[in-house]
Amino acid sequence: MLECLTAFQQWFTANGGWLHSDLELAHEKELGVHVRVKHGASLGPDTRVCSCPASLSFSCLDAVASSSQPDSNPPWLALAASLPPEPVGWFFLVHEYLASASSFWKPYIDTLPSPSAAEQLGTLVYFKDEDLQWLGGTNLLAAHWQRTKAWQVYWEEGLDILRKYHWPVEKYTCFTSQWLKGDAAEYSSVDPARAPDTSPYDLQRPKNQKTYRAYFRTQGHEPTAVTVTLPSANGPFQVLFPILDAFNHDHSAEVNWSFEKDSFTMTVEEPKKQGEEVFNNYGRKANEELLMGYGFCVSQNPWDRFALAFRPPPVTVQNKLRSTRPELFDANGWDSSAGTFYLPSPRYLAQSYYHDPFSFWSALPPTLVELLFHMVMRERGKDVSFVNLKDYLIDNRACWDIFAISRQFLEQVQPMLARITLEKSVLPSTPKNKLQANAQIYRDGQIRILNSVLKGIHTFVQSVRPILEPLHDISQHDCCSMLMTLPEVLDIWQQAFPSAHRNFLAGIERSANTSDVHVLQQAGWEEDIWTLWLCWLLIMHEKEDFDKHGTNGENGDIRSKALIGGWTDWLRHSYLPVILDRVRRGTLGSADPRTRFEALRDVDLGNEGNLAETALADLEDHLNDLLGIVRMAADFMPTSLWGDAMWSGDLIAVWGLRITKYECVERSLLQDDDGGKEGEEGLLMYLHRMDGRHVWLEGEYKP
């Protein structure tokens, strides 16, 4: 390898390249080809270390430029007309590899890992089934199969073109194909995002996105610049820069890139001692990109991220987003690529929520939060406009919406974490090779990000959970937003409206044979009691006579009454005012259970078509069970609110069940990291108290 590196450096400098005289190329099994400071030398700060002329870069442009030579009839123009730039570059790399001694790039190609060096290359194309097992449950495994399928299509199309030109396609084996895809990806050390004003691609693109400057060579002559066209080019593509791609990546390395005078130059800002490796910095790359494109991962990568891909949201939500977020759509509708949001590493999420639970949301993509906001508004049946995220959700502490957004977010994140964790449980205790070790680093990073997201939500949710003893002090709490257990809510209700509390539980007892709330919770009645209590609360409010139906002449606690009244006002303002009006008038259409069930669905009926008959049957059974409880209680206490005419399956479905579904979370969400006592089973309901600081205007939220 030493002879290859010496020949490579001589070739590089002979053709206009420059490497600092105090640096040398070296090779080790773990590091591959890399650059280090020579023995007895050192580098000072802000030192230019390497320059590579554009004429030495390697890409599909060189393939197309070679067709400019007189009397040449290679297939490169046909390939460039049919395939994207990268596959054209793959085929040209194989061509030069097979040409061996006659290739201009032979000294460079000789330093690349051989096709048999799977672990040294490290990209996913070299993963065997037992290696891919370490990616089970992650986004990267699906992306790998997608890319492999696309590669195979390009490869077959390219071979068909070569056959038309009578090229010896038998030499272009799948094994060689695998090597070039791994090598080309791993050694393309160019990231346009690192240089916002100019990039290596600009060195070869003087006119427009599809026209570039390239070079062709004839024996014994200097390279000649020509203008070439790539019909299928759509944005940046891979370009290899010899020697520069030998500098390994370090995310903390301080380097500068410059692109001027037809050369790509790198400068390191930090001093280096003799024998130390000199690093490049490929940019803010997540482990997914590093493993997919370069064949390695960085443990505790500060730029790691998790890709959260959203399915197309309901049509009503899409209609809202089209005006404010047109970038989420293409000519065919929802753009799945734009609808993929990236959750940052724990380093940034933790900084956001350690001191202020609300600021966790400012660390997330604003478009993601806006999408979740509209999903919540759809659940509530509200047609509202979204105001500035920072002003509304962050600065004004709109926790009455952030809690619902938290639940929406949890519904997206928790299944992903569960899937990755489940797959991890069946893996061996330690990886057997470097490929598996890198996959483990990637997987563990994804789990850390998701756990950090859950910690942020957990911290916010805890901030609205009053920890007050004894329970009657809750009514004295100044916080407008609270997460409450069923016993806590019923305790406050008893203080405010003792007769209503007594009558409600007496009606429950007719069916459950007990009025002990804790016993009812353990027996699985909790969700039903929440649902029926919400309906009772609304009926009390609709009668506009809390005293008559609540205290029966008794004096309830005034502050507790205000708290219950504030909760009721907030729920009425938040949920389905139009449908509730129809409930009052008895015109909802109870003969069609689809109307009721639609209120409990996460998607539009128009998107999903006919509802499953089993789902309809389950809903009808549940509603009938709840109505049975109401009828039994009404027979026992006909003059109480159990006997009110407002009770119906519609009221239970679109009010009680809906709010229970969307405003309750499992109490285990608040479980401490060390398994603390807060991790008891059961439901917590979010309740917000309306006051003078929060005003609801039809069609728009205003703090």
MITI-861569 format. One record per residue (C-alpha): residue number from 0; x, y, z. Coordinates in steps of 0.05 Angstrom, whole numbers. Example, Ala and Ser with C-alpha at 12.3 -4.5 7.8 and 13.67 -1.06 7.14 Angstrom:
2
VOMAR;torkol;xx;yy;zz
VOMAR;0;246;-90;156
VOMAR;1;273;-21;143
This chain:
703
VOMAR;torkol;xx;yy;zz
VOMAR;0;0;0;0
VOMAR;1;59;47;13
VOMAR;2;79;43;-60
VOMAR;3;8;57;-82
VOMAR;4;4;118;-36
VOMAR;5;70;145;-62
VOMAR;6;49;136;-135
VOMAR;7;-18;168;-119
VOMAR;8;13;230;-88
VOMAR;9;62;237;-146
VOMAR;10;5;232;-196
VOMAR;11;-35;283;-156
VOMAR;12;20;335;-154
VOMAR;13;40;322;-227
VOMAR;14;-31;340;-249
VOMAR;15;-38;406;-211
VOMAR;16;-57;381;-141
VOMAR;17;-23;406;-78
VOMAR;18;-13;373;-9
VOMAR;19;23;410;47
VOMAR;20;96;387;51
VOMAR;21;89;371;125
VOMAR;22;33;321;112
VOMAR;23;34;250;86
VOMAR;24;-15;196;64
VOMAR;25;-18;136;110
VOMAR;26;-58;72;115
VOMAR;27;-83;31;174
VOMAR;28;-135;-24;177
VOMAR;29;-183;14;221
VOMAR;30;-172;83;191
VOMAR;31;-162;64;118
VOMAR;32;-125;116;76
VOMAR;33;-117;179;117
VOMAR;34;-74;241;124
VOMAR;35;-27;255;182
VOMAR;36;29;303;202
VOMAR;37;99;277;185
VOMAR;38;148;257;239
VOMAR;39;188;318;262
VOMAR;40;138;367;233
VOMAR;41;76;406;258
VOMAR;42;21;449;232
VOMAR;43;4;518;258
VOMAR;44;-67;546;263
VOMAR;45;-104;568;201
VOMAR;46;-61;527;153
VOMAR;47;-79;510;81
VOMAR;48;-69;435;75
VOMAR;49;-93;413;7
VOMAR;50;-119;438;-61
VOMAR;51;-149;395;-115
VOMAR;52;-161;425;-184
VOMAR;53;-229;414;-217
VOMAR;54;-194;379;-274
VOMAR;55;-176;322;-226
VOMAR;56;-246;312;-198
VOMAR;57;-281;248;-218
VOMAR;58;-355;242;-234
VOMAR;59;-404;228;-290
VOMAR;60;-380;292;-323
VOMAR;61;-315;258;-341
VOMAR;62;-354;202;-375
VOMAR;63;-394;251;-417
VOMAR;64;-332;293;-432
VOMAR;65;-296;232;-459
VOMAR;66;-349;229;-514
VOMAR;67;-321;295;-539
VOMAR;68;-259;261;-565
VOMAR;69;-254;253;-641
VOMAR;70;-279;187;-671
VOMAR;71;-305;163;-603
VOMAR;72;-371;129;-597
VOMAR;73;-377;106;-525
VOMAR;74;-445;97;-491
VOMAR;75;-437;154;-442
VOMAR;76;-482;204;-476
VOMAR;77;-537;151;-481
VOMAR;78;-528;133;-407
VOMAR;79;-530;207;-388
VOMAR;80;-594;216;-427
VOMAR;81;-629;158;-392
VOMAR;82;-601;154;-322
VOMAR;83;-588;203;-265
VOMAR;84;-517;229;-257
VOMAR;85;-496;181;-201
VOMAR;86;-508;115;-239
VOMAR;87;-471;144;-299
VOMAR;88;-413;157;-252
VOMAR;89;-418;86;-225
VOMAR;90;-411;56;-295
VOMAR;91;-353;102;-312
VOMAR;92;-317;83;-247
VOMAR;93;-324;9;-265
VOMAR;94;-299;24;-336
VOMAR;95;-237;58;-309
VOMAR;96;-227;3;-257
VOMAR;97;-229;-50;-312
VOMAR;98;-184;-8;-357
VOMAR;99;-130;-14;-304
VOMAR;100;-62;11;-330
VOMAR;101;-93;49;-387
VOMAR;102;-137;91;-341
VOMAR;103;-115;162;-325
VOMAR;104;-143;152;-254
VOMAR;105;-106;86;-241
VOMAR;106;-62;115;-184
VOMAR;107;-125;141;-150
VOMAR;108;-167;79;-161
VOMAR;109;-110;35;-133
VOMAR;110;-117;69;-65
VOMAR;111;-192;56;-60
VOMAR;112;-213;-5;-19
VOMAR;113;-219;-68;-61
VOMAR;114;-286;-100;-75
VOMAR;115;-271;-153;-23
VOMAR;116;-259;-104;34
VOMAR;117;-331;-103;59
VOMAR;118;-316;-80;130
VOMAR;119;-269;-26;106
VOMAR;120;-322;3;60
VOMAR;121;-377;-6;111
VOMAR;122;-437;19;71
VOMAR;123;-502;-18;74
VOMAR;124;-492;-52;6
VOMAR;125;-441;-96;42
VOMAR;126;-486;-116;100
VOMAR;127;-506;-189;102
VOMAR;128;-572;-212;132
VOMAR;129;-541;-221;201
VOMAR;130;-514;-150;197
VOMAR;131;-579;-120;173
VOMAR;132;-613;-152;233
VOMAR;133;-581;-97;274
VOMAR;134;-621;-46;236
VOMAR;135;-688;-80;248
VOMAR;136;-744;-33;266
VOMAR;137;-706;30;244
VOMAR;138;-719;78;188
VOMAR;139;-653;62;156
VOMAR;140;-670;-10;140
VOMAR;141;-730;10;98
VOMAR;142;-689;65;65
VOMAR;143;-635;14;48
VOMAR;144;-684;-33;13
VOMAR;145;-714;26;-25
VOMAR;146;-646;49;-49
VOMAR;147;-624;-22;-66
VOMAR;148;-686;-31;-109
VOMAR;149;-671;35;-145
VOMAR;150;-598;16;-156
VOMAR;151;-618;-50;-186
VOMAR;152;-664;-16;-236
VOMAR;153;-610;33;-256
VOMAR;154;-560;-23;-263
VOMAR;155;-604;-65;-309
VOMAR;156;-622;-4;-351
VOMAR;157;-548;14;-357
VOMAR;158;-529;-57;-378
VOMAR;159;-583;-55;-432
VOMAR;160;-552;8;-461
VOMAR;161;-482;-22;-459
VOMAR;162;-507;-83;-497
VOMAR;163;-533;-37;-552
VOMAR;164;-462;-10;-559
VOMAR;165;-434;-82;-559
VOMAR;166;-394;-71;-496
VOMAR;167;-371;-132;-456
VOMAR;168;-425;-128;-402
VOMAR;169;-402;-195;-372
VOMAR;170;-345;-156;-339
VOMAR;171;-396;-110;-305
VOMAR;172;-414;-160;-251
VOMAR;173;-462;-148;-194
VOMAR;174;-402;-155;-148
VOMAR;175;-366;-98;-183
VOMAR;176;-432;-59;-182
VOMAR;177;-435;-68;-107
VOMAR;178;-364;-44;-99
VOMAR;179;-372;19;-140
VOMAR;180;-437;39;-105
VOMAR;181;-403;31;-38
VOMAR;182;-339;64;-60
VOMAR;183;-370;122;-98
VOMAR;184;-416;138;-40
VOMAR;185;-363;132;14
VOMAR;186;-311;174;-22
VOMAR;187;-355;231;-44
VOMAR;188;-334;278;12
VOMAR;189;-370;339;-15
VOMAR;190;-428;373;21
VOMAR;191;-456;435;-14
VOMAR;192;-490;455;51
VOMAR;193;-421;471;80
VOMAR;194;-412;527;30
VOMAR;195;-476;566;20
VOMAR;196;-450;614;-32
VOMAR;197;-410;566;-75
VOMAR;198;-396;492;-80
VOMAR;199;-352;442;-117
VOMAR;200;-408;434;-166
VOMAR;201;-404;508;-184
VOMAR;202;-333;497;-209
VOMAR;203;-364;458;-266
VOMAR;204;-431;493;-276
VOMAR;205;-421;559;-312
VOMAR;206;-490;566;-342
VOMAR;207;-549;530;-310
VOMAR;208;-569;470;-270
VOMAR;209;-560;421;-328
VOMAR;210;-499;450;-363
VOMAR;211;-429;440;-333
VOMAR;212;-356;450;-347
VOMAR;213;-317;385;-352
VOMAR;214;-250;360;-379
VOMAR;215;-226;308;-428
VOMAR;216;-156;284;-437
VOMAR;217;-114;258;-495
VOMAR;218;-48;223;-486
VOMAR;219;9;272;-473
VOMAR;220;-35;334;-472
VOMAR;221;-63;379;-417
VOMAR;222;-137;369;-401
VOMAR;223;-184;409;-445
VOMAR;224;-245;443;-415
VOMAR;225;-311;429;-450
VOMAR;226;-383;444;-436
VOMAR;227;-428;384;-425
VOMAR;228;-502;374;-413
VOMAR;229;-534;326;-364
VOMAR;230;-608;321;-385
VOMAR;231;-627;281;-324
VOMAR;232;-591;324;-272
VOMAR;233;-637;349;-218
VOMAR;234;-595;384;-166
VOMAR;235;-526;367;-137
VOMAR;236;-493;299;-150
VOMAR;237;-432;262;-126
VOMAR;238;-363;288;-144
VOMAR;239;-299;256;-120
VOMAR;240;-238;299;-105
VOMAR;241;-174;257;-99
VOMAR;242;-132;267;-35
VOMAR;243;-185;312;-5
VOMAR;244;-230;251;4
VOMAR;245;-174;217;43
VOMAR;246;-184;265;102
VOMAR;247;-229;228;151
VOMAR;248;-288;261;184
VOMAR;249;-290;292;254
VOMAR;250;-352;331;271
VOMAR;251;-312;376;318
VOMAR;252;-257;392;268
VOMAR;253;-252;466;251
VOMAR;254;-239;470;176
VOMAR;255;-254;518;120
VOMAR;256;-269;501;48
VOMAR;257;-259;549;-10
VOMAR;258;-274;542;-84
VOMAR;259;-237;590;-127
VOMAR;260;-191;591;-188
VOMAR;261;-219;524;-210
VOMAR;262;-195;487;-148
VOMAR;263;-224;460;-83
VOMAR;264;-181;480;-23
VOMAR;265;-184;459;50
VOMAR;266;-155;498;109
VOMAR;267;-151;472;181
VOMAR;268;-157;522;237
VOMAR;269;-129;481;294
VOMAR;270;-54;467;304
VOMAR;271;-30;395;296
VOMAR;272;30;359;325
VOMAR;273;74;307;291
VOMAR;274;40;241;279
VOMAR;275;-30;269;291
VOMAR;276;-84;254;240
VOMAR;277;-112;315;203
VOMAR;278;-188;313;196
VOMAR;279;-239;342;150
VOMAR;280;-309;360;174
VOMAR;281;-362;334;126
VOMAR;282;-413;379;157
VOMAR;283;-472;370;204
VOMAR;284;-486;299;183
VOMAR;285;-531;251;221
VOMAR;286;-510;178;231
VOMAR;287;-562;156;181
VOMAR;288;-527;195;126
VOMAR;289;-458;175;150
VOMAR;290;-474;101;151
VOMAR;291;-511;103;85
VOMAR;292;-461;145;48
VOMAR;293;-394;137;82
VOMAR;294;-396;70;119
VOMAR;295;-387;93;191
VOMAR;296;-424;124;250
VOMAR;297;-404;173;304
VOMAR;298;-421;154;376
VOMAR;299;-459;209;412
VOMAR;300;-463;247;346
VOMAR;301;-487;318;364
VOMAR;302;-517;325;294
VOMAR;303;-555;260;296
VOMAR;304;-630;264;283
VOMAR;305;-691;220;276
VOMAR;306;-734;223;213
VOMAR;307;-808;226;231
VOMAR;308;-848;213;167
VOMAR;309;-921;232;168
VOMAR;310;-973;198;126
VOMAR;311;-1018;246;87
VOMAR;312;-1061;279;140
VOMAR;313;-1137;284;132
VOMAR;314;-1162;327;75
VOMAR;315;-1188;381;121
VOMAR;316;-1119;389;152
VOMAR;317;-1085;389;83
VOMAR;318;-1132;445;61
VOMAR;319;-1109;487;121
VOMAR;320;-1035;474;107
VOMAR;321;-1038;490;33
VOMAR;322;-1043;564;46
VOMAR;323;-991;568;102
VOMAR;324;-944;512;84
VOMAR;325;-945;503;8
VOMAR;326;-877;469;11
VOMAR;327;-911;407;39
VOMAR;328;-945;394;-28
VOMAR;329;-924;378;-98
VOMAR;330;-964;372;-163
VOMAR;331;-993;306;-139
VOMAR;332;-1013;328;-69
VOMAR;333;-979;312;-3
VOMAR;334;-903;308;-12
VOMAR;335;-878;251;32
VOMAR;336;-807;279;30
VOMAR;337;-828;348;54
VOMAR;338;-874;314;103
VOMAR;339;-814;282;138
VOMAR;340;-792;321;199
VOMAR;341;-726;313;235
VOMAR;342;-723;309;310
VOMAR;343;-656;336;336
VOMAR;344;-606;302;381
VOMAR;345;-615;300;457
VOMAR;346;-560;352;462
VOMAR;347;-608;405;435
VOMAR;348;-673;379;463
VOMAR;349;-645;373;533
VOMAR;350;-620;445;531
VOMAR;351;-690;467;513
VOMAR;352;-731;435;568
VOMAR;353;-685;432;629
VOMAR;354;-702;503;650
VOMAR;355;-769;515;615
VOMAR;356;-817;459;596
VOMAR;357;-851;503;544
VOMAR;358;-787;517;506
VOMAR;359;-782;444;487
VOMAR;360;-831;459;431
VOMAR;361;-787;513;403
VOMAR;362;-732;461;391
VOMAR;363;-778;422;344
VOMAR;364;-791;439;270
VOMAR;365;-845;494;270
VOMAR;366;-881;461;211
VOMAR;367;-888;397;251
VOMAR;368;-920;434;309
VOMAR;369;-967;470;262
VOMAR;370;-988;404;230
VOMAR;371;-1002;375;299
VOMAR;372;-1041;438;318
VOMAR;373;-1088;429;259
VOMAR;374;-1096;355;275
VOMAR;375;-1118;376;345
VOMAR;376;-1167;428;318
VOMAR;377;-1197;375;272
VOMAR;378;-1207;330;332
VOMAR;379;-1245;386;366
VOMAR;380;-1286;402;304
VOMAR;381;-1258;472;301
VOMAR;382;-1243;513;239
VOMAR;383;-1189;560;263
VOMAR;384;-1130;597;234
VOMAR;385;-1060;585;261
VOMAR;386;-1024;645;287
VOMAR;387;-949;653;296
VOMAR;388;-922;591;331
VOMAR;389;-874;628;376
VOMAR;390;-924;682;396
VOMAR;391;-981;635;407
VOMAR;392;-955;569;434
VOMAR;393;-889;590;466
VOMAR;394;-891;662;489
VOMAR;395;-963;661;511
VOMAR;396;-959;592;543
VOMAR;397;-1020;564;506
VOMAR;398;-1016;499;545
VOMAR;399;-1089;484;532
VOMAR;400;-1068;467;461
VOMAR;401;-997;443;475
VOMAR;402;-1023;387;518
VOMAR;403;-1066;361;461
VOMAR;404;-1008;370;413
VOMAR;405;-966;330;462
VOMAR;406;-1015;272;458
VOMAR;407;-1015;276;382
VOMAR;408;-939;274;382
VOMAR;409;-938;215;430
VOMAR;410;-983;176;383
VOMAR;411;-930;185;329
VOMAR;412;-867;173;370
VOMAR;413;-885;118;419
VOMAR;414;-899;64;367
VOMAR;415;-832;79;333
VOMAR;416;-793;73;398
VOMAR;417;-831;9;416
VOMAR;418;-814;-21;348
VOMAR;419;-739;-6;353
VOMAR;420;-736;-29;425
VOMAR;421;-772;-94;409
VOMAR;422;-724;-110;352
VOMAR;423;-665;-94;397
VOMAR;424;-688;-144;448
VOMAR;425;-675;-202;401
VOMAR;426;-604;-181;381
VOMAR;427;-540;-213;407
VOMAR;428;-509;-179;467
VOMAR;429;-449;-153;427
VOMAR;430;-436;-141;353
VOMAR;431;-391;-190;317
VOMAR;432;-359;-143;266
VOMAR;433;-349;-70;248
VOMAR;434;-412;-68;206
VOMAR;435;-455;-90;264
VOMAR;436;-418;-43;312
VOMAR;437;-435;16;267
VOMAR;438;-508;-7;262
VOMAR;439;-510;-11;338
VOMAR;440;-485;61;344
VOMAR;441;-538;84;295
VOMAR;442;-594;45;330
VOMAR;443;-574;69;400
VOMAR;444;-572;141;374
VOMAR;445;-643;134;347
VOMAR;446;-668;107;414
VOMAR;447;-634;164;451
VOMAR;448;-668;216;408
VOMAR;449;-736;185;417
VOMAR;450;-726;178;492
VOMAR;451;-704;251;494
VOMAR;452;-768;272;458
VOMAR;453;-810;232;507
VOMAR;454;-772;264;564
VOMAR;455;-788;333;537
VOMAR;456;-862;316;532
VOMAR;457;-859;284;601
VOMAR;458;-828;347;630
VOMAR;459;-881;391;600
VOMAR;460;-938;346;622
VOMAR;461;-910;344;693
VOMAR;462;-910;420;693
VOMAR;463;-987;420;690
VOMAR;464;-996;365;741
VOMAR;465;-1011;398;808
VOMAR;466;-977;363;866
VOMAR;467;-1020;386;924
VOMAR;468;-1037;354;990
VOMAR;469;-1090;348;1015
VOMAR;470;-1134;342;954
VOMAR;471;-1182;398;974
VOMAR;472;-1125;447;964
VOMAR;473;-1129;437;889
VOMAR;474;-1187;485;884
VOMAR;475;-1141;538;913
VOMAR;476;-1090;527;859
VOMAR;477;-1076;587;814
VOMAR;478;-1055;547;753
VOMAR;479;-1103;550;695
VOMAR;480;-1084;482;668
VOMAR;481;-1084;417;706
VOMAR;482;-1078;342;695
VOMAR;483;-1126;309;743
VOMAR;484;-1144;239;765
VOMAR;485;-1216;218;769
VOMAR;486;-1218;217;845
VOMAR;487;-1187;287;847
VOMAR;488;-1239;316;799
VOMAR;489;-1297;283;835
VOMAR;490;-1270;308;902
VOMAR;491;-1271;381;876
VOMAR;492;-1340;368;845
VOMAR;493;-1365;344;913
VOMAR;494;-1340;408;945
VOMAR;495;-1376;450;893
VOMAR;496;-1440;410;881
VOMAR;497;-1448;358;936
VOMAR;498;-1518;336;915
VOMAR;499;-1498;328;842
VOMAR;500;-1438;287;864
VOMAR;501;-1482;243;907
VOMAR;502;-1535;233;853
VOMAR;503;-1483;218;799
VOMAR;504;-1448;164;839
VOMAR;505;-1515;136;863
VOMAR;506;-1535;127;790
VOMAR;507;-1468;92;775
VOMAR;508;-1479;46;835
VOMAR;509;-1544;20;806
VOMAR;510;-1503;-14;751
VOMAR;511;-1436;-24;784
VOMAR;512;-1460;-44;854
VOMAR;513;-1411;5;886
VOMAR;514;-1399;80;888
VOMAR;515;-1327;73;912
VOMAR;516;-1288;108;857
VOMAR;517;-1223;71;871
VOMAR;518;-1258;4;867
VOMAR;519;-1291;26;802
VOMAR;520;-1224;45;773
VOMAR;521;-1194;-23;790
VOMAR;522;-1255;-57;760
VOMAR;523;-1245;-22;692
VOMAR;524;-1300;31;698
VOMAR;525;-1255;91;695
VOMAR;526;-1265;111;622
VOMAR;527;-1340;102;626
VOMAR;528;-1345;145;689
VOMAR;529;-1304;200;657
VOMAR;530;-1350;197;596
VOMAR;531;-1415;199;635
VOMAR;532;-1389;253;683
VOMAR;533;-1372;298;624
VOMAR;534;-1442;289;596
VOMAR;535;-1473;304;664
VOMAR;536;-1430;367;669
VOMAR;537;-1453;392;602
VOMAR;538;-1527;379;618
VOMAR;539;-1518;418;683
VOMAR;540;-1489;476;644
VOMAR;541;-1543;473;590
VOMAR;542;-1597;478;643
VOMAR;543;-1563;542;666
VOMAR;544;-1581;526;738
VOMAR;545;-1521;497;775
VOMAR;546;-1552;511;843
VOMAR;547;-1618;474;828
VOMAR;548;-1586;412;799
VOMAR;549;-1523;415;841
VOMAR;550;-1530;436;913
VOMAR;551;-1605;427;927
VOMAR;552;-1601;485;974
VOMAR;553;-1533;468;1002
VOMAR;554;-1477;518;999
VOMAR;555;-1421;490;956
VOMAR;556;-1350;517;959
VOMAR;557;-1347;580;916
VOMAR;558;-1275;569;891
VOMAR;559;-1290;497;873
VOMAR;560;-1352;521;834
VOMAR;561;-1310;571;797
VOMAR;562;-1260;517;779
VOMAR;563;-1313;469;754
VOMAR;564;-1347;525;716
VOMAR;565;-1281;546;684
VOMAR;566;-1268;475;661
VOMAR;567;-1337;469;632
VOMAR;568;-1330;535;594
VOMAR;569;-1264;513;564
VOMAR;570;-1291;446;541
VOMAR;571;-1352;479;510
VOMAR;572;-1309;530;474
VOMAR;573;-1261;476;450
VOMAR;574;-1306;421;426
VOMAR;575;-1357;418;369
VOMAR;576;-1402;478;380
VOMAR;577;-1439;463;315
VOMAR;578;-1452;390;331
VOMAR;579;-1470;406;402
VOMAR;580;-1523;454;376
VOMAR;581;-1551;396;335
VOMAR;582;-1549;352;398
VOMAR;583;-1591;404;435
VOMAR;584;-1641;405;378
VOMAR;585;-1640;329;370
VOMAR;586;-1622;333;296
VOMAR;587;-1555;297;295
VOMAR;588;-1584;236;260
VOMAR;589;-1577;180;310
VOMAR;590;-1602;130;259
VOMAR;591;-1535;133;223
VOMAR;592;-1480;108;270
VOMAR;593;-1427;131;220
VOMAR;594;-1438;203;241
VOMAR;595;-1424;185;313
VOMAR;596;-1364;141;297
VOMAR;597;-1333;194;252
VOMAR;598;-1324;238;314
VOMAR;599;-1278;185;343
VOMAR;600;-1235;172;282
VOMAR;601;-1166;198;267
VOMAR;602;-1178;204;192
VOMAR;603;-1231;232;147
VOMAR;604;-1286;186;122
VOMAR;605;-1271;212;53
VOMAR;606;-1200;186;56
VOMAR;607;-1216;118;84
VOMAR;608;-1281;98;50
VOMAR;609;-1331;53;85
VOMAR;610;-1319;40;159
VOMAR;611;-1305;-31;182
VOMAR;612;-1369;-65;204
VOMAR;613;-1333;-92;266
VOMAR;614;-1314;-21;287
VOMAR;615;-1385;2;278
VOMAR;616;-1411;-56;318
VOMAR;617;-1361;-44;374
VOMAR;618;-1382;29;379
VOMAR;619;-1455;13;379
VOMAR;620;-1445;-39;434
VOMAR;621;-1406;12;476
VOMAR;622;-1458;66;467
VOMAR;623;-1514;17;485
VOMAR;624;-1477;-3;548
VOMAR;625;-1469;69;569
VOMAR;626;-1542;85;553
VOMAR;627;-1561;24;594
VOMAR;628;-1526;54;654
VOMAR;629;-1563;120;642
VOMAR;630;-1631;86;636
VOMAR;631;-1621;44;699
VOMAR;632;-1600;107;738
VOMAR;633;-1659;146;709
VOMAR;634;-1709;92;731
VOMAR;635;-1680;97;801
VOMAR;636;-1677;174;803
VOMAR;637;-1723;201;749
VOMAR;638;-1723;272;777
VOMAR;639;-1647;277;776
VOMAR;640;-1605;295;715
VOMAR;641;-1602;220;699
VOMAR;642;-1673;229;675
VOMAR;643;-1659;290;630
VOMAR;644;-1682;287;558
VOMAR;645;-1613;309;533
VOMAR;646;-1584;240;544
VOMAR;647;-1573;205;478
VOMAR;648;-1522;162;442
VOMAR;649;-1503;223;402
VOMAR;650;-1487;264;464
VOMAR;651;-1445;208;493
VOMAR;652;-1407;197;427
VOMAR;653;-1392;268;404
VOMAR;654;-1382;298;473
VOMAR;655;-1365;248;528
VOMAR;656;-1328;195;490
VOMAR;657;-1293;245;445
VOMAR;658;-1266;287;502
VOMAR;659;-1245;226;541
VOMAR;660;-1208;200;480
VOMAR;661;-1172;265;464
VOMAR;662;-1160;297;533
VOMAR;663;-1139;236;573
VOMAR;664;-1071;203;578
VOMAR;665;-1046;142;614
VOMAR;666;-1019;160;682
VOMAR;667;-957;119;666
VOMAR;668;-936;176;621
VOMAR;669;-914;213;684
VOMAR;670;-873;155;710
VOMAR;671;-806;178;735
VOMAR;672;-743;151;702
VOMAR;673;-728;112;766
VOMAR;674;-798;82;767
VOMAR;675;-825;130;819
VOMAR;676;-894;126;851
VOMAR;677;-925;172;800
VOMAR;678;-924;114;751
VOMAR;679;-991;85;775
VOMAR;680;-1041;59;725
VOMAR;681;-1103;97;705
VOMAR;682;-1122;159;666
VOMAR;683;-1106;233;675
VOMAR;684;-1152;284;643
VOMAR;685;-1127;351;620
VOMAR;686;-1173;408;644
VOMAR;687;-1163;481;630
VOMAR;688;-1197;537;668
VOMAR;689;-1221;595;625
VOMAR;690;-1209;663;654
VOMAR;691;-1203;735;631
VOMAR;692;-1134;724;602
VOMAR;693;-1157;677;547
VOMAR;694;-1209;697;496
VOMAR;695;-1240;653;442
VOMAR;696;-1259;686;377
VOMAR;697;-1297;647;325
VOMAR;698;-1249;624;271
VOMAR;699;-1186;645;308
VOMAR;700;-1149;635;373
VOMAR;701;-1127;696;411
VOMAR;702;-1085;696;475
